[in-house]
């Protein structure tokens, strides 16, 4: 008697992970890899969602390079796309123990060129936070709702 094959489960979560050098070049590559990966998942390059997620990655990667860098150590980028929930989760990990907080720019610093990255992230995503990771350091994550 033939045995019926097991039912197929639909995969609704896709994952991409990459380690990158903790340099400006690594941060720039993180953004490019993100837009390429999103496009392969059906979120078109140049779309508002692609641009928003790329900006979130750029800000978190820049923070990992500028504030979370430990000489000789890379940073990690992970993207998770949950199609069923229509959420893209971005995770950037580094080995520095310091926990990032949004800047409280002084009143006279409205034209400052830095210090607003996490405020931009908070404005674009549904939620974000910081969690521990296996080994030293932390992971800064953000969830963007499509």
C-alpha positions in Angstrom: 0.0 0.0 0.0 1.5 3.4 -1.0 2.3 5.9 1.7 1.1 9.4 1.2 3.8 12.1 1.3 3.8 14.4 4.3 1.8 17.7 3.7 4.0 20.5 2.4 4.4 23.4 4.8 4.6 26.8 3.4 7.7 28.7 4.4 6.8 32.2 5.4 10.0 33.4 7.0 13.2 34.0 5.0 16.5 34.8 6.6 19.7 36.4 5.4 22.9 36.8 7.6 26.3 38.2 6.9 29.4 39.3 8.9 31.0 42.5 7.6 34.1 44.4 8.5 33.6 47.1 11.1 34.5 49.8 8.6 32.6 52.5 6.6 32.9 50.2 3.6 31.3 47.4 5.6 28.4 49.6 6.6 27.9 50.7 3.0 28.0 47.1 1.9 25.4 46.2 4.5 23.0 48.7 2.9 23.6 47.4 -0.6 23.2 43.8 0.5 19.9 44.7 2.2 18.3 46.2 -0.9 19.5 43.3 -3.0 18.1 40.8 -0.6 14.8 42.6 -0.2 14.5 42.6 -4.0 15.0 38.9 -4.1 12.3 38.5 -1.5 9.8 40.5 -3.7 10.3 43.9 -2.1 11.3 45.9 -5.2 14.5 47.9 -5.2 13.7 51.6 -5.0 10.3 51.0 -3.4 9.4 53.0 -0.2 9.7 49.8 1.9 13.1 49.0 0.4 14.4 52.5 0.9 13.1 52.7 4.5 14.6 49.3 5.5 17.9 50.3 3.8 18.0 53.5 5.8 17.4 51.6 9.1 20.3 49.2 8.1 22.5 52.1 7.2 21.9 53.8 10.6 22.4 50.7 12.7 25.5 49.6 10.7 27.0 53.1 11.0 26.4 53.0 14.8 28.1 49.5 14.9 31.1 50.9 13.0 31.4 54.2 14.8 30.3 53.4 18.4 30.4 49.6 18.6 33.7 48.9 16.9 36.3 46.8 18.7 39.5 46.5 16.7 39.8 43.3 14.9 36.2 42.3 15.2 33.4 42.4 12.6 29.8 43.3 13.0 26.8 41.1 12.0 23.8 41.9 9.8 20.7 39.6 9.9 17.5 40.2 8.0 14.3 38.2 8.6 11.3 38.6 6.4 8.0 37.2 7.8 5.7 37.2 4.8 2.6 36.1 6.9 3.1 39.0 9.3 4.4 41.4 6.6 7.4 42.3 8.8 11.1 42.8 8.1 13.3 42.4 11.1 16.8 43.9 11.0 19.5 42.9 13.5 22.9 44.4 13.7 25.3 42.9 16.2 28.6 44.1 17.5 31.0 43.1 20.4 31.0 46.4 22.2 29.1 46.3 25.5 27.7 49.9 25.3 24.0 50.2 24.8 22.8 52.8 22.3 20.3 55.4 23.2 18.6 58.0 21.1 20.4 61.3 21.2 19.1 64.2 23.1 20.5 67.0 20.9 21.0 70.3 22.6 18.6 73.1 21.5 21.3 74.9 19.6 22.3 71.8 17.6 19.5 71.7 15.0 22.0 71.7 12.2 24.3 69.1 13.6 25.2 66.3 11.1 25.1 63.4 13.6 23.3 62.2 16.7 19.9 61.5 15.1 20.3 58.0 13.7 18.3 56.2 16.3 15.6 58.9 16.2 15.3 58.2 12.5 15.1 54.5 13.1 12.4 55.0 15.7 10.4 57.1 13.3 10.5 54.5 10.5 9.9 51.2 12.4 7.1 49.7 14.4 9.5 49.0 17.3 13.2 48.6 18.0 15.4 47.6 20.9 18.6 46.1 22.2 19.2 42.6 23.4 22.1 40.4 24.4 23.7 37.8 22.2 25.8 34.7 22.5 29.3 35.9 23.3 30.3 39.5 24.0 28.3 42.5 22.8 24.7 43.2 21.9 22.3 43.1 19.0 20.3 46.2 18.0 17.1 45.1 16.3 14.3 46.9 14.5 11.0 45.7 13.0 9.6 47.4 9.9 6.0 46.7 9.0 5.2 46.5 5.3 
